[in-house]
Structure formats: C-alpha cells, structure tokens
Amino acid sequence: MNKILLLIFLPFFLPVYGCLYHQVDPLEGRLEIAADTVIFAVIGDYGDNNNHEKQVADMVNSWHPDLIITTGDNNYDYGLAKTIKDNIGQYYGDYIYNPDAPADQQAHGKANSNTLNRFFPCPGNHDYFNISGLSPYLNYFSLPGNEQYYDFVWGPVHFFSLNSGRSGNFDTASEQYHWFMSNIALSKSPWKIAYFHHPPISASNHGNHPDWQLAFRDLGFTAVFSGHDHVFERIQKKGQNDFSWIVNGVGGRQTLYACNSNPLDSAIYNTVCYNCCYGAIKVEVSRHRFKLSFFSVDDPTNAIDEWVVEK
C-alpha cells in the first residue's frame, strides 16, 4: 500500500532538536529533515509486550531522540493486527504518526500532535508470520516510499530501510536492489546507514546471511544495522575501523542468544558481543562526527560499547 507521509511542499518550523523544517521531496517522495545534528535510537526484536520491552522503551525515551529506527520483529509472535498496538504503540506511541492506520490503531502521542513521524521500522520474519503476511505492519505504519523498503534523510544522515523478507534471501536482480543502488548514487549526505532484519555477519545463533554481504563500505556507508540474533554485536574487519556491522536484537524478546554459536574468523574480524541483558543503541551524529553507544537497561548511564568515526 503506497502512502504519502506528508504533504508535498510543506516546510514549517518545528520544535525539533536543531531541525529547521521538514518536507517531502516532490520527485522522490522522500522525507527530508534539515538539521545540523541528529540523535537516533536503534531497537530490535523488541515487540513482545513484556517488562523487558518496557525497560528498554523507558531508557530510550529518556534520551529524547529525534527518531527511532528498528531492526525488525516489531510484532511478536505472528505479526497480527490484534497485537500490534499492544506490542508497539503503548511503548513508542509518542514517536509514531500513523494517520492512515485503522482508527483503533492510530497513535495519539507527541508525533501525532506535530504531524511528524519519528518511528521508522523495517520488517522482520515475525512480522510475516500470519495469514495476511505483512499487511498488518503496512496498515499500521505510515512510512515513505512503498513502506516495505524506503529511504529518508534526517540532518546529516541518509537512512536506507531495507526488507530482508521472511527468509533473509536477497536477489540482486530485484526491484529493491536496483532502487537501492540508484538512490545511493544520488545521495549527497555525509553519512549513510542501512538497516534490515537478517544480519549479513553474526557469530550468534542464526549466523551469517551471505546474500546481504554487499560492499556497503565501498558504497560509502558507515554502518549496517540488523537484528534477528538476540544479542548486541559490533563487528569490524581488521583495519577497517571506519565501518561496522551492528547486530541489535536485545530490545525485549524473552530469549537472549549465545555470543559465539557460529564463531567468526578472528584473523579477519574484531568483534564485540553482549548478551547479558536487554538494551538499545544511541547514535549522535553531526556533519563531522558519528558516535555510537550501546547501553544496557541494567546500567543505563554507562555505555557497554562505544565507537566513534570522525571526518
């Protein structure tokens, strides 16, 4: 279902951290927010409606991020319409503007008051696990583009939300791939990140998904975020400190995974892995600095892992 997130040519001032205006590019249908800096949170495998999700949401809300992105599995267990509001809306409703959702599923928090969506998910395999497939997800969210995959610009960051589907397979002859490559070529942002559910590289339970091991660093990306494995991982090839593969699947799902079920070659990769508690990622970006911090709900003031890239 195609939806227009905002009216074309709708610039106006907003009480948003450093933002000057927002608009939709009339040619691309792309949401663009002008700002010198941006703070965004990353959550994944979170929509389980339990105390773990609440703890993560409370921590994320305390950061007052400009926006939240997800690495999928937004609506456990089966992606049903009847569970989506309980699993997502009650925790993150202040960030969701979904005016074309069914009336009983619409969020009525701060994002609705500002008519500006601040919640940008990607689908995970559990969002497909019902007879209607991805329809409940697409009906609930109001997202750019075709909603299954899309891009947007917020401040100095160009975000690419991709759809790795139910299985994690990726077809380089697909419409999504050609759309992705075309839009990368047009990007003028100093930072680019991609996010989708199935991890290209992971040492945890599900392991690698080779179809998604694209040359992201060569294409100008700083980080790729994924979920599916219920751990936090930051993986770098040796000698490539300016690019990381990030796995973040500790947003609330009951079961946490092992860190080294599918060991990576230590001669090739440097790896940070955490699976003790639930948590989320905070990313602070200016035009010249990209800082990523992972926090656990057990110690929300001291980062478990930090990584900084400067230009």
C-alpha positions as CSV (number, residue, x, y, z in Angstrom):
1,M,0.0,0.0,0.0
2,N,1.5,3.3,-1.1
3,K,1.0,6.2,1.3
4,I,2.1,9.8,1.4
5,L,3.7,10.6,4.7
6,L,3.5,14.4,4.5
7,L,2.0,16.9,2.1
8,I,4.4,17.9,-0.7
9,F,5.9,21.4,-0.2
10,L,5.1,21.6,3.4
11,P,8.0,23.4,5.1
12,F,7.5,24.9,8.5
13,F,9.4,25.4,11.7
14,L,9.3,22.6,14.3
15,P,10.4,22.3,18.0
16,V,12.8,19.5,17.0
17,Y,16.3,19.2,18.1
18,G,18.1,21.5,15.7
19,C,15.6,20.9,12.9
20,L,14.8,23.8,10.6
21,Y,11.9,22.3,8.6
22,H,10.6,19.1,7.1
23,Q,9.3,18.3,3.7
24,V,8.8,15.6,1.2
25,D,11.0,15.7,-1.9
26,P,8.4,16.1,-4.7
27,L,10.4,14.0,-7.2
28,E,11.4,11.1,-5.0
29,G,8.7,11.2,-2.3
30,R,11.5,11.2,0.2
31,L,11.1,12.6,3.7
32,E,13.9,15.1,4.4
33,I,14.6,16.9,7.7
34,A,17.1,19.7,7.7
35,A,19.2,19.8,10.8
36,D,22.9,20.2,11.7
37,T,22.8,17.2,14.1
38,V,20.6,14.2,14.8
39,I,20.2,11.8,17.7
40,F,18.6,8.5,16.9
41,A,17.9,5.3,18.8
42,V,18.1,1.7,17.4
43,I,16.0,-1.1,18.8
44,G,15.5,-4.6,17.5
45,D,13.5,-7.8,18.2
46,Y,11.5,-5.7,20.7
47,G,7.8,-6.1,20.2
48,D,7.0,-8.6,22.8
49,N,4.8,-6.6,25.3
50,N,6.7,-7.5,28.5
51,N,8.7,-5.8,31.2
52,H,11.9,-6.2,29.2
53,E,10.4,-4.1,26.4
54,K,9.2,-1.6,28.9
55,Q,12.6,-1.2,30.4
56,V,14.2,-0.6,27.0
57,A,11.5,1.8,26.0
58,D,11.9,3.8,29.2
59,M,15.6,4.1,28.6
60,V,15.2,5.1,25.0
61,N,12.6,7.7,25.9
62,S,14.9,9.2,28.5
63,W,17.3,10.0,25.6
64,H,14.7,12.1,23.8
65,P,15.9,11.0,20.4
66,D,14.9,12.8,17.3
67,L,13.8,9.5,15.8
68,I,13.9,5.7,16.4
69,I,14.7,3.0,13.8
70,T,14.1,-0.7,14.3
71,T,15.9,-3.8,13.1
72,G,12.7,-5.8,12.7
73,D,10.5,-8.3,14.6
74,N,8.3,-5.4,15.7
75,N,5.2,-7.5,16.5
76,Y,5.7,-11.0,18.1
77,D,4.8,-13.7,17.7
78,Y,2.8,-13.7,14.5
79,G,2.6,-10.1,13.2
80,L,-1.1,-9.9,13.9
81,A,-3.2,-6.8,13.7
82,K,-4.8,-7.5,17.1
83,T,-1.4,-7.4,18.8
84,I,0.4,-4.6,17.0
85,K,-0.9,-1.8,19.2
86,D,0.0,-3.6,22.5
87,N,3.4,-4.6,21.1
88,I,4.4,-1.3,19.7
89,G,2.1,1.6,20.2
90,Q,1.9,1.6,24.0
91,Y,5.7,1.8,24.3
92,Y,6.6,4.0,21.4
93,G,3.4,5.8,20.6
94,D,5.0,9.3,21.1
95,Y,7.2,8.7,18.1
96,I,4.5,7.2,15.8
97,Y,2.4,9.3,13.4
98,N,0.2,6.9,11.5
99,P,-2.9,8.8,10.3
100,D,-3.9,6.2,7.7
101,A,-3.9,3.3,10.2
102,P,-7.3,1.9,11.3
103,A,-8.9,4.3,13.8
104,D,-8.4,1.9,16.7
105,Q,-4.7,1.6,16.0
106,Q,-3.7,5.2,15.5
107,A,-1.2,6.7,17.9
108,H,-2.1,9.9,19.7
109,G,1.2,11.0,21.2
110,K,3.6,13.8,20.5
111,A,4.3,12.7,17.0
112,N,0.7,12.9,16.2
113,S,0.5,16.4,17.7
114,N,3.4,17.5,15.5
115,T,2.1,15.5,12.4
116,L,5.6,14.2,12.0
117,N,6.5,10.5,12.2
118,R,9.7,9.7,14.2
119,F,9.5,5.9,14.1
120,F,11.0,4.1,11.1
121,P,10.9,0.3,11.3
122,C,12.0,-2.4,8.9
123,P,10.1,-5.7,8.8
124,G,11.4,-8.9,10.4
125,N,10.4,-12.5,9.8
126,H,7.9,-12.5,12.7
127,D,6.1,-9.6,11.1
128,Y,5.2,-12.0,8.3
129,F,4.0,-15.0,10.4
130,N,0.3,-14.7,9.8
131,I,-2.2,-15.5,7.0
132,S,-2.1,-11.8,5.9
133,G,1.6,-11.6,5.7
134,L,3.0,-8.1,6.0
135,S,-0.5,-6.4,5.7
136,P,-0.9,-5.7,9.5
137,Y,2.5,-4.0,9.5
138,L,1.8,-2.0,6.3
139,N,-1.6,-0.9,7.6
140,Y,-0.3,0.2,11.0
141,F,2.7,2.3,9.9
142,S,2.7,5.4,7.7
143,L,6.1,5.3,6.0
144,P,7.8,6.8,3.0
145,G,8.0,5.1,-0.4
146,N,6.3,1.7,-0.8
147,E,6.8,1.2,3.0
148,Q,8.4,-2.3,2.6
149,Y,11.7,-0.5,1.8
150,Y,12.4,3.2,1.7
151,D,14.9,5.9,2.4
152,F,14.8,9.3,4.1
153,V,17.2,12.0,5.1
154,W,17.4,13.4,8.7
155,G,20.0,16.0,9.2
156,P,23.4,14.7,8.1
157,V,22.3,11.1,7.8
158,H,20.8,9.3,4.8
159,F,18.8,6.3,6.1
160,F,18.0,3.2,4.0
161,S,15.4,0.9,5.5
162,L,15.5,-2.4,3.5
163,N,13.4,-5.5,3.6
164,S,15.2,-8.8,4.1
165,G,11.8,-10.7,4.0
166,R,10.9,-13.8,5.8
167,S,14.0,-15.8,5.0
168,G,16.8,-13.3,4.6
169,N,17.4,-14.1,0.9
170,F,18.3,-11.1,-1.3
171,D,18.0,-11.1,-5.1
172,T,20.4,-8.7,-6.8
173,A,18.1,-8.7,-9.8
174,S,15.2,-7.5,-7.7
175,E,13.4,-4.1,-7.9
176,Q,14.6,-3.4,-4.3
177,Y,18.2,-3.9,-5.2
178,H,18.0,-1.6,-8.3
179,W,16.1,1.0,-6.3
180,F,18.8,0.8,-3.6
181,M,21.7,1.2,-5.9
182,S,20.1,4.1,-7.8
183,N,19.4,6.0,-4.6
184,I,22.9,5.5,-3.2
185,A,24.3,7.1,-6.3
186,L,22.0,10.2,-5.7
187,S,22.9,10.6,-2.1
188,K,24.7,13.8,-1.0
189,S,24.6,13.1,2.7
190,P,27.9,13.0,4.7
191,W,26.8,9.8,6.4
192,K,24.8,6.8,5.1
193,I,23.5,3.9,7.1
194,A,21.4,0.8,6.1
195,Y,19.2,-1.3,8.3
196,F,17.3,-4.6,7.8
197,H,16.5,-7.6,9.8
198,H,18.7,-10.5,8.9
199,P,22.4,-10.0,9.8
200,P,24.9,-10.2,7.0
201,I,27.6,-11.2,9.5
202,S,26.9,-12.6,13.0
203,A,28.6,-15.0,15.4
204,S,25.3,-15.8,17.2
205,N,22.6,-18.4,16.7
206,H,21.4,-17.6,13.2
207,G,24.9,-16.8,11.8
208,N,25.7,-15.1,8.6
209,H,23.3,-14.3,5.7
210,P,25.7,-14.1,2.7
211,D,23.2,-12.6,0.3
212,W,23.3,-9.4,2.3
213,Q,27.1,-9.1,2.4
214,L,27.1,-6.2,-0.1
215,A,30.1,-3.9,-0.4
216,F,28.5,-1.4,1.9
217,R,31.7,0.3,3.0
218,D,32.8,0.7,-0.6
219,L,29.4,2.3,-1.3
220,G,30.1,5.0,1.3
221,F,28.2,3.5,4.3
222,T,29.4,3.9,7.9
223,A,27.3,1.2,9.5
224,V,24.8,-1.6,8.7
225,F,22.3,-2.4,11.5
226,S,20.4,-5.7,11.7
227,G,18.6,-7.9,14.3
228,H,17.3,-11.5,14.2
229,D,20.0,-12.7,16.6
230,H,19.1,-11.7,20.2
231,V,22.5,-10.2,21.1
232,F,24.4,-7.0,20.6
233,E,27.3,-7.3,18.3
234,R,29.7,-4.8,16.6
235,I,31.8,-6.5,14.0
236,Q,34.7,-4.9,12.0
237,K,37.1,-6.3,9.5
238,K,40.6,-5.7,10.8
239,G,42.0,-2.4,9.5
240,Q,38.5,-1.0,8.7
241,N,37.7,1.0,11.8
242,D,35.5,3.4,9.8
243,F,32.8,0.8,9.2
244,S,30.9,-1.7,11.4
245,W,28.3,-4.4,11.1
246,I,25.9,-4.0,14.0
247,V,23.5,-6.6,15.3
248,N,21.0,-5.4,17.8
249,G,18.3,-7.9,18.8
250,V,18.0,-7.2,22.5
251,G,15.1,-4.9,22.5
252,G,12.7,-7.0,24.6
253,R,12.1,-10.5,23.2
254,Q,12.2,-13.0,26.1
255,T,15.1,-15.3,25.0
256,L,18.6,-14.0,24.6
257,Y,21.1,-15.9,22.4
258,A,24.7,-17.1,22.7
259,C,27.5,-14.8,21.6
260,N,29.6,-17.4,19.8
261,S,27.4,-20.1,18.3
262,N,28.9,-19.5,14.9
263,P,32.4,-18.2,15.5
264,L,33.9,-15.7,13.1
265,D,37.5,-16.0,12.0
266,S,39.4,-13.9,14.5
267,A,42.2,-13.4,11.9
268,I,39.7,-11.4,9.8
269,Y,37.2,-9.8,12.3
270,N,37.3,-7.9,15.5
271,T,34.1,-8.5,17.5
272,V,32.3,-7.0,20.5
273,C,29.4,-9.1,21.7
274,Y,27.0,-8.6,24.7
275,N,24.1,-10.9,25.7
276,C,23.7,-10.4,29.4
277,C,20.8,-8.0,29.4
278,Y,18.4,-6.1,27.2
279,G,19.4,-2.7,25.7
280,A,19.4,-0.3,22.8
281,I,21.8,1.9,20.8
282,K,22.1,5.6,20.9
283,V,23.7,7.3,17.9
284,E,24.7,11.0,17.9
285,V,25.7,12.5,14.6
286,S,27.0,15.8,13.3
287,R,28.4,16.6,9.9
288,H,31.9,15.6,11.1
289,R,31.3,13.0,13.9
290,F,29.4,9.8,14.2
291,K,29.2,8.3,17.7
292,L,27.5,5.0,18.6
293,S,26.9,3.9,22.1
294,F,25.2,0.7,23.3
295,F,23.5,0.8,26.7
296,S,22.1,-2.0,28.8
297,V,19.0,-1.5,31.0
298,D,21.0,-2.8,33.9
299,D,23.3,0.2,33.7
300,P,21.7,2.9,31.5
301,T,24.2,5.6,32.3
302,N,27.5,3.8,31.3
303,A,27.9,2.5,27.8
304,I,28.8,-1.1,27.3
305,D,30.3,-0.3,23.9
306,E,31.2,3.0,22.1
307,W,32.5,3.6,18.6
308,V,33.4,7.0,17.1
309,V,34.1,7.9,13.4
310,E,35.3,11.3,12.5
311,K,35.6,13.0,9.1
